[in-house]
């Protein structure tokens, strides 16, 4: 009887480990910069495969609040115009996937998204931050 149980356990374990993995992938986003100086939004990967993706966002600024907006672009070379009078991007004209907003200095946030193949832009759309360098492009492969 114990040989039967051991054999059954082996078969179940073998079947479990043979299944494809559907784990989420993670993209780390690091934001930095203070008002009046250079700002940055950096990602640890420039390209990821399509699928469930978790964006872990950290604001390492000392005094400045940031956000991370994820938008799907029409093409990798799409130009994203800034509304000069507002020093912001018009998010209504872009395909927003989601965002981590109101990220206080030193705080962490997270965004989960199912990404299709294509080009994406991550940005901070607080007044003047995009223009100060808070943007990064991400390619999602099939």
PyMOL commands that place a pseudoatom at each C-alpha (Angstrom):
pseudoatom trace, name=CA, resn=UNK, resi=1, chain=A, elem=C, hetatm=0, pos=[0.000, 0.000, 0.000]
pseudoatom trace, name=CA, resn=UNK, resi=2, chain=A, elem=C, hetatm=0, pos=[2.810, 2.471, 0.808]
pseudoatom trace, name=CA, resn=UNK, resi=3, chain=A, elem=C, hetatm=0, pos=[4.447, 1.772, -2.586]
pseudoatom trace, name=CA, resn=UNK, resi=4, chain=A, elem=C, hetatm=0, pos=[1.139, 2.668, -4.242]
pseudoatom trace, name=CA, resn=UNK, resi=5, chain=A, elem=C, hetatm=0, pos=[0.894, 5.944, -2.314]
pseudoatom trace, name=CA, resn=UNK, resi=6, chain=A, elem=C, hetatm=0, pos=[4.508, 6.822, -3.088]
pseudoatom trace, name=CA, resn=UNK, resi=7, chain=A, elem=C, hetatm=0, pos=[4.002, 6.054, -6.781]
pseudoatom trace, name=CA, resn=UNK, resi=8, chain=A, elem=C, hetatm=0, pos=[0.797, 8.131, -6.912]
pseudoatom trace, name=CA, resn=UNK, resi=9, chain=A, elem=C, hetatm=0, pos=[2.551, 11.033, -5.183]
pseudoatom trace, name=CA, resn=UNK, resi=10, chain=A, elem=C, hetatm=0, pos=[5.373, 10.841, -7.735]
pseudoatom trace, name=CA, resn=UNK, resi=11, chain=A, elem=C, hetatm=0, pos=[2.897, 10.896, -10.652]
pseudoatom trace, name=CA, resn=UNK, resi=12, chain=A, elem=C, hetatm=0, pos=[1.029, 13.900, -9.195]
pseudoatom trace, name=CA, resn=UNK, resi=13, chain=A, elem=C, hetatm=0, pos=[4.273, 15.777, -8.485]
pseudoatom trace, name=CA, resn=UNK, resi=14, chain=A, elem=C, hetatm=0, pos=[5.594, 15.022, -11.990]
pseudoatom trace, name=CA, resn=UNK, resi=15, chain=A, elem=C, hetatm=0, pos=[2.405, 16.320, -13.585]
pseudoatom trace, name=CA, resn=UNK, resi=16, chain=A, elem=C, hetatm=0, pos=[2.490, 19.466, -11.438]
pseudoatom trace, name=CA, resn=UNK, resi=17, chain=A, elem=C, hetatm=0, pos=[6.071, 20.328, -12.333]
pseudoatom trace, name=CA, resn=UNK, resi=18, chain=A, elem=C, hetatm=0, pos=[5.444, 19.616, -16.028]
pseudoatom trace, name=CA, resn=UNK, resi=19, chain=A, elem=C, hetatm=0, pos=[2.799, 22.353, -16.226]
pseudoatom trace, name=CA, resn=UNK, resi=20, chain=A, elem=C, hetatm=0, pos=[3.909, 25.623, -17.815]
pseudoatom trace, name=CA, resn=UNK, resi=21, chain=A, elem=C, hetatm=0, pos=[4.573, 28.464, -15.412]
pseudoatom trace, name=CA, resn=UNK, resi=22, chain=A, elem=C, hetatm=0, pos=[2.177, 31.410, -15.547]
pseudoatom trace, name=CA, resn=UNK, resi=23, chain=A, elem=C, hetatm=0, pos=[3.954, 33.564, -13.003]
pseudoatom trace, name=CA, resn=UNK, resi=24, chain=A, elem=C, hetatm=0, pos=[3.806, 37.323, -13.153]
pseudoatom trace, name=CA, resn=UNK, resi=25, chain=A, elem=C, hetatm=0, pos=[6.921, 39.165, -14.220]
pseudoatom trace, name=CA, resn=UNK, resi=26, chain=A, elem=C, hetatm=0, pos=[8.162, 42.241, -12.408]
pseudoatom trace, name=CA, resn=UNK, resi=27, chain=A, elem=C, hetatm=0, pos=[9.494, 45.526, -13.756]
pseudoatom trace, name=CA, resn=UNK, resi=28, chain=A, elem=C, hetatm=0, pos=[11.216, 47.701, -11.172]
pseudoatom trace, name=CA, resn=UNK, resi=29, chain=A, elem=C, hetatm=0, pos=[10.642, 51.444, -11.602]
pseudoatom trace, name=CA, resn=UNK, resi=30, chain=A, elem=C, hetatm=0, pos=[12.911, 53.909, -9.813]
pseudoatom trace, name=CA, resn=UNK, resi=31, chain=A, elem=C, hetatm=0, pos=[11.881, 57.566, -9.618]
pseudoatom trace, name=CA, resn=UNK, resi=32, chain=A, elem=C, hetatm=0, pos=[14.129, 60.350, -8.406]
pseudoatom trace, name=CA, resn=UNK, resi=33, chain=A, elem=C, hetatm=0, pos=[14.553, 64.105, -8.522]
pseudoatom trace, name=CA, resn=UNK, resi=34, chain=A, elem=C, hetatm=0, pos=[13.696, 67.277, -6.710]
pseudoatom trace, name=CA, resn=UNK, resi=35, chain=A, elem=C, hetatm=0, pos=[11.964, 70.407, -8.003]
pseudoatom trace, name=CA, resn=UNK, resi=36, chain=A, elem=C, hetatm=0, pos=[14.285, 72.663, -9.971]
pseudoatom trace, name=CA, resn=UNK, resi=37, chain=A, elem=C, hetatm=0, pos=[16.795, 69.911, -10.756]
pseudoatom trace, name=CA, resn=UNK, resi=38, chain=A, elem=C, hetatm=0, pos=[17.062, 66.930, -13.114]
pseudoatom trace, name=CA, resn=UNK, resi=39, chain=A, elem=C, hetatm=0, pos=[14.556, 64.173, -12.537]
pseudoatom trace, name=CA, resn=UNK, resi=40, chain=A, elem=C, hetatm=0, pos=[14.547, 60.559, -13.645]
pseudoatom trace, name=CA, resn=UNK, resi=41, chain=A, elem=C, hetatm=0, pos=[12.291, 57.572, -14.112]
pseudoatom trace, name=CA, resn=UNK, resi=42, chain=A, elem=C, hetatm=0, pos=[14.303, 54.405, -14.754]
pseudoatom trace, name=CA, resn=UNK, resi=43, chain=A, elem=C, hetatm=0, pos=[13.221, 50.836, -15.379]
pseudoatom trace, name=CA, resn=UNK, resi=44, chain=A, elem=C, hetatm=0, pos=[15.320, 47.725, -14.801]
pseudoatom trace, name=CA, resn=UNK, resi=45, chain=A, elem=C, hetatm=0, pos=[14.270, 46.147, -18.127]
pseudoatom trace, name=CA, resn=UNK, resi=46, chain=A, elem=C, hetatm=0, pos=[13.841, 47.782, -21.540]
pseudoatom trace, name=CA, resn=UNK, resi=47, chain=A, elem=C, hetatm=0, pos=[11.891, 44.801, -22.873]
pseudoatom trace, name=CA, resn=UNK, resi=48, chain=A, elem=C, hetatm=0, pos=[9.607, 42.109, -21.440]
pseudoatom trace, name=CA, resn=UNK, resi=49, chain=A, elem=C, hetatm=0, pos=[7.434, 39.365, -22.948]
pseudoatom trace, name=CA, resn=UNK, resi=50, chain=A, elem=C, hetatm=0, pos=[3.678, 39.920, -23.160]
pseudoatom trace, name=CA, resn=UNK, resi=51, chain=A, elem=C, hetatm=0, pos=[1.614, 38.861, -20.162]
pseudoatom trace, name=CA, resn=UNK, resi=52, chain=A, elem=C, hetatm=0, pos=[0.835, 39.694, -16.570]
pseudoatom trace, name=CA, resn=UNK, resi=53, chain=A, elem=C, hetatm=0, pos=[3.294, 42.276, -15.323]
pseudoatom trace, name=CA, resn=UNK, resi=54, chain=A, elem=C, hetatm=0, pos=[3.770, 43.909, -11.944]
pseudoatom trace, name=CA, resn=UNK, resi=55, chain=A, elem=C, hetatm=0, pos=[5.383, 47.333, -11.866]
pseudoatom trace, name=CA, resn=UNK, resi=56, chain=A, elem=C, hetatm=0, pos=[6.999, 47.979, -8.490]
pseudoatom trace, name=CA, resn=UNK, resi=57, chain=A, elem=C, hetatm=0, pos=[7.594, 51.704, -8.158]
pseudoatom trace, name=CA, resn=UNK, resi=58, chain=A, elem=C, hetatm=0, pos=[9.900, 53.409, -5.659]
pseudoatom trace, name=CA, resn=UNK, resi=59, chain=A, elem=C, hetatm=0, pos=[10.143, 57.170, -5.170]
pseudoatom trace, name=CA, resn=UNK, resi=60, chain=A, elem=C, hetatm=0, pos=[13.653, 57.837, -3.886]
pseudoatom trace, name=CA, resn=UNK, resi=61, chain=A, elem=C, hetatm=0, pos=[13.232, 61.634, -3.854]
pseudoatom trace, name=CA, resn=UNK, resi=62, chain=A, elem=C, hetatm=0, pos=[13.769, 63.401, -0.530]
pseudoatom trace, name=CA, resn=UNK, resi=63, chain=A, elem=C, hetatm=0, pos=[10.951, 65.983, -0.752]
pseudoatom trace, name=CA, resn=UNK, resi=64, chain=A, elem=C, hetatm=0, pos=[9.217, 65.591, -4.128]
pseudoatom trace, name=CA, resn=UNK, resi=65, chain=A, elem=C, hetatm=0, pos=[6.035, 63.595, -4.760]
pseudoatom trace, name=CA, resn=UNK, resi=66, chain=A, elem=C, hetatm=0, pos=[5.963, 61.562, -7.999]
pseudoatom trace, name=CA, resn=UNK, resi=67, chain=A, elem=C, hetatm=0, pos=[3.635, 59.265, -9.915]
pseudoatom trace, name=CA, resn=UNK, resi=68, chain=A, elem=C, hetatm=0, pos=[4.022, 56.589, -12.572]
pseudoatom trace, name=CA, resn=UNK, resi=69, chain=A, elem=C, hetatm=0, pos=[1.570, 56.486, -15.480]
pseudoatom trace, name=CA, resn=UNK, resi=70, chain=A, elem=C, hetatm=0, pos=[1.685, 53.575, -17.944]
pseudoatom trace, name=CA, resn=UNK, resi=71, chain=A, elem=C, hetatm=0, pos=[0.436, 54.254, -21.486]
pseudoatom trace, name=CA, resn=UNK, resi=72, chain=A, elem=C, hetatm=0, pos=[0.288, 52.098, -24.613]
pseudoatom trace, name=CA, resn=UNK, resi=73, chain=A, elem=C, hetatm=0, pos=[1.786, 53.846, -27.625]
pseudoatom trace, name=CA, resn=UNK, resi=74, chain=A, elem=C, hetatm=0, pos=[0.684, 53.451, -31.242]
pseudoatom trace, name=CA, resn=UNK, resi=75, chain=A, elem=C, hetatm=0, pos=[4.313, 52.887, -32.279]
pseudoatom trace, name=CA, resn=UNK, resi=76, chain=A, elem=C, hetatm=0, pos=[7.769, 52.798, -30.721]
pseudoatom trace, name=CA, resn=UNK, resi=77, chain=A, elem=C, hetatm=0, pos=[8.606, 56.194, -32.225]
pseudoatom trace, name=CA, resn=UNK, resi=78, chain=A, elem=C, hetatm=0, pos=[5.348, 57.931, -31.313]
pseudoatom trace, name=CA, resn=UNK, resi=79, chain=A, elem=C, hetatm=0, pos=[5.905, 61.523, -30.235]
pseudoatom trace, name=CA, resn=UNK, resi=80, chain=A, elem=C, hetatm=0, pos=[4.027, 62.439, -27.070]
pseudoatom trace, name=CA, resn=UNK, resi=81, chain=A, elem=C, hetatm=0, pos=[3.316, 66.178, -27.082]
pseudoatom trace, name=CA, resn=UNK, resi=82, chain=A, elem=C, hetatm=0, pos=[3.476, 68.290, -23.940]
pseudoatom trace, name=CA, resn=UNK, resi=83, chain=A, elem=C, hetatm=0, pos=[0.804, 70.906, -23.282]
pseudoatom trace, name=CA, resn=UNK, resi=84, chain=A, elem=C, hetatm=0, pos=[3.254, 73.790, -22.866]
pseudoatom trace, name=CA, resn=UNK, resi=85, chain=A, elem=C, hetatm=0, pos=[0.903, 75.981, -20.821]
pseudoatom trace, name=CA, resn=UNK, resi=86, chain=A, elem=C, hetatm=0, pos=[0.343, 73.174, -18.279]
pseudoatom trace, name=CA, resn=UNK, resi=87, chain=A, elem=C, hetatm=0, pos=[3.761, 71.477, -18.514]
pseudoatom trace, name=CA, resn=UNK, resi=88, chain=A, elem=C, hetatm=0, pos=[1.959, 68.136, -18.649]
pseudoatom trace, name=CA, resn=UNK, resi=89, chain=A, elem=C, hetatm=0, pos=[0.929, 65.405, -21.090]
pseudoatom trace, name=CA, resn=UNK, resi=90, chain=A, elem=C, hetatm=0, pos=[-2.740, 65.211, -22.099]
pseudoatom trace, name=CA, resn=UNK, resi=91, chain=A, elem=C, hetatm=0, pos=[-3.450, 61.731, -20.736]
pseudoatom trace, name=CA, resn=UNK, resi=92, chain=A, elem=C, hetatm=0, pos=[-6.927, 61.734, -22.330]
pseudoatom trace, name=CA, resn=UNK, resi=93, chain=A, elem=C, hetatm=0, pos=[-5.278, 61.541, -25.762]
pseudoatom trace, name=CA, resn=UNK, resi=94, chain=A, elem=C, hetatm=0, pos=[-3.229, 58.472, -24.800]
pseudoatom trace, name=CA, resn=UNK, resi=95, chain=A, elem=C, hetatm=0, pos=[-4.170, 54.862, -24.032]
pseudoatom trace, name=CA, resn=UNK, resi=96, chain=A, elem=C, hetatm=0, pos=[-3.608, 54.826, -20.271]
pseudoatom trace, name=CA, resn=UNK, resi=97, chain=A, elem=C, hetatm=0, pos=[-3.253, 51.350, -18.770]
pseudoatom trace, name=CA, resn=UNK, resi=98, chain=A, elem=C, hetatm=0, pos=[-3.122, 52.562, -15.170]
pseudoatom trace, name=CA, resn=UNK, resi=99, chain=A, elem=C, hetatm=0, pos=[-1.003, 54.476, -12.708]
pseudoatom trace, name=CA, resn=UNK, resi=100, chain=A, elem=C, hetatm=0, pos=[0.570, 54.679, -9.290]
pseudoatom trace, name=CA, resn=UNK, resi=101, chain=A, elem=C, hetatm=0, pos=[-0.405, 58.161, -8.117]
pseudoatom trace, name=CA, resn=UNK, resi=102, chain=A, elem=C, hetatm=0, pos=[0.508, 60.411, -5.200]
pseudoatom trace, name=CA, resn=UNK, resi=103, chain=A, elem=C, hetatm=0, pos=[3.715, 58.558, -4.370]
pseudoatom trace, name=CA, resn=UNK, resi=104, chain=A, elem=C, hetatm=0, pos=[5.223, 60.364, -1.384]
pseudoatom trace, name=CA, resn=UNK, resi=105, chain=A, elem=C, hetatm=0, pos=[9.020, 60.694, -0.974]
pseudoatom trace, name=CA, resn=UNK, resi=106, chain=A, elem=C, hetatm=0, pos=[10.525, 57.346, 0.011]
pseudoatom trace, name=CA, resn=UNK, resi=107, chain=A, elem=C, hetatm=0, pos=[7.267, 55.483, -0.682]
pseudoatom trace, name=CA, resn=UNK, resi=108, chain=A, elem=C, hetatm=0, pos=[6.592, 52.403, -2.786]
pseudoatom trace, name=CA, resn=UNK, resi=109, chain=A, elem=C, hetatm=0, pos=[3.658, 51.562, -5.022]
pseudoatom trace, name=CA, resn=UNK, resi=110, chain=A, elem=C, hetatm=0, pos=[2.554, 48.835, -7.378]
pseudoatom trace, name=CA, resn=UNK, resi=111, chain=A, elem=C, hetatm=0, pos=[0.614, 48.489, -10.630]
pseudoatom trace, name=CA, resn=UNK, resi=112, chain=A, elem=C, hetatm=0, pos=[-0.476, 45.183, -12.145]
pseudoatom trace, name=CA, resn=UNK, resi=113, chain=A, elem=C, hetatm=0, pos=[-1.277, 45.066, -15.848]
pseudoatom trace, name=CA, resn=UNK, resi=114, chain=A, elem=C, hetatm=0, pos=[-1.731, 42.484, -18.579]
pseudoatom trace, name=CA, resn=UNK, resi=115, chain=A, elem=C, hetatm=0, pos=[0.517, 43.742, -21.374]
pseudoatom trace, name=CA, resn=UNK, resi=116, chain=A, elem=C, hetatm=0, pos=[-0.010, 42.999, -25.061]
pseudoatom trace, name=CA, resn=UNK, resi=117, chain=A, elem=C, hetatm=0, pos=[2.908, 43.183, -27.497]
pseudoatom trace, name=CA, resn=UNK, resi=118, chain=A, elem=C, hetatm=0, pos=[3.850, 46.719, -28.497]
pseudoatom trace, name=CA, resn=UNK, resi=119, chain=A, elem=C, hetatm=0, pos=[5.423, 49.936, -27.267]
pseudoatom trace, name=CA, resn=UNK, resi=120, chain=A, elem=C, hetatm=0, pos=[4.702, 51.509, -23.881]
pseudoatom trace, name=CA, resn=UNK, resi=121, chain=A, elem=C, hetatm=0, pos=[5.681, 54.709, -22.108]
pseudoatom trace, name=CA, resn=UNK, resi=122, chain=A, elem=C, hetatm=0, pos=[6.080, 55.120, -18.359]
pseudoatom trace, name=CA, resn=UNK, resi=123, chain=A, elem=C, hetatm=0, pos=[6.004, 58.706, -17.162]
pseudoatom trace, name=CA, resn=UNK, resi=124, chain=A, elem=C, hetatm=0, pos=[5.433, 61.061, -14.278]
pseudoatom trace, name=CA, resn=UNK, resi=125, chain=A, elem=C, hetatm=0, pos=[2.773, 63.582, -15.274]
pseudoatom trace, name=CA, resn=UNK, resi=126, chain=A, elem=C, hetatm=0, pos=[3.072, 65.943, -12.322]
pseudoatom trace, name=CA, resn=UNK, resi=127, chain=A, elem=C, hetatm=0, pos=[3.580, 69.477, -13.631]
pseudoatom trace, name=CA, resn=UNK, resi=128, chain=A, elem=C, hetatm=0, pos=[7.025, 69.779, -15.239]
pseudoatom trace, name=CA, resn=UNK, resi=129, chain=A, elem=C, hetatm=0, pos=[8.253, 66.291, -14.301]
pseudoatom trace, name=CA, resn=UNK, resi=130, chain=A, elem=C, hetatm=0, pos=[7.915, 64.726, -17.780]
pseudoatom trace, name=CA, resn=UNK, resi=131, chain=A, elem=C, hetatm=0, pos=[9.842, 67.649, -19.270]
pseudoatom trace, name=CA, resn=UNK, resi=132, chain=A, elem=C, hetatm=0, pos=[12.511, 67.235, -16.558]
pseudoatom trace, name=CA, resn=UNK, resi=133, chain=A, elem=C, hetatm=0, pos=[13.222, 63.675, -17.720]
pseudoatom trace, name=CA, resn=UNK, resi=134, chain=A, elem=C, hetatm=0, pos=[10.724, 61.443, -15.929]
pseudoatom trace, name=CA, resn=UNK, resi=135, chain=A, elem=C, hetatm=0, pos=[9.964, 59.044, -18.764]
pseudoatom trace, name=CA, resn=UNK, resi=136, chain=A, elem=C, hetatm=0, pos=[11.025, 55.611, -19.984]
pseudoatom trace, name=CA, resn=UNK, resi=137, chain=A, elem=C, hetatm=0, pos=[9.984, 53.446, -22.918]
pseudoatom trace, name=CA, resn=UNK, resi=138, chain=A, elem=C, hetatm=0, pos=[9.232, 49.744, -22.616]
pseudoatom trace, name=CA, resn=UNK, resi=139, chain=A, elem=C, hetatm=0, pos=[8.965, 47.212, -25.445]
pseudoatom trace, name=CA, resn=UNK, resi=140, chain=A, elem=C, hetatm=0, pos=[6.650, 44.218, -24.970]
pseudoatom trace, name=CA, resn=UNK, resi=141, chain=A, elem=C, hetatm=0, pos=[7.445, 41.244, -27.205]
pseudoatom trace, name=CA, resn=UNK, resi=142, chain=A, elem=C, hetatm=0, pos=[5.082, 38.432, -28.261]
for i in range(1, 142): cmd.bond("trace and resi %d" % i, "trace and resi %d" % (i + 1))
show_as sticks, trace
zoom trace
